[in-house]
Structure formats: structure tokens, C-alpha cells
Amino acid sequence: MHNIKSADDFSDLGWATVNQVASYLNCHADTIWRWSRHPENTFPRPRKLAARCTRWKVSEILEWEAALLAAA
């Protein structure tokens, strides 16, 4: 399920893979990793849930997006 078409589809996930986040934000997975590693960026950090299982909390991504839109 990599093609996230709406905020409703995305918010239903709870936790999202890098590919799901990238699909929702319409960018490449490498961009998500770059944003999350840059110390000056406000993009949410991923959580390591288990070995080889890293996820982003969807609510944090949506809050980050809302803050960007509010600042624009």
C-alpha cells in the first residue's frame, strides 16, 4: 500500500513506512530520510519499533504538514 491518495487514507495508518510517507508527500524516499536526518529541519524523526522496522508516526507528519501550510 504505497499509493496514498488522501490525508484520510494516510491518517488511518497510525504508523507509516518511509515509502508511505514519501507517497503521501509526493517525493522520493531518500528525501524523507534526508529531511529526517537534518538537524535544522523540523521534519519528524522516525521511530525504531523493532529490528529492521522503522516507522513515522502519522499524526506527527500531519502536524508538520499543517504547520508548514499555516506558515505559508
WOVEN-V853090 format. One record per helix or strand of 2 or more residues. SS is the DSSP state (a for helix, b for strand). FROM is the first residue (numbers start at 1). LEN is the number of residues. If there is no record, write none. Layout:
SS	FROM	LEN
SS	FROM	LEN
This chain:
a	7	5
b	15	2
a	18	8
a	29	9
b	47	4
b	53	5
a	58	14
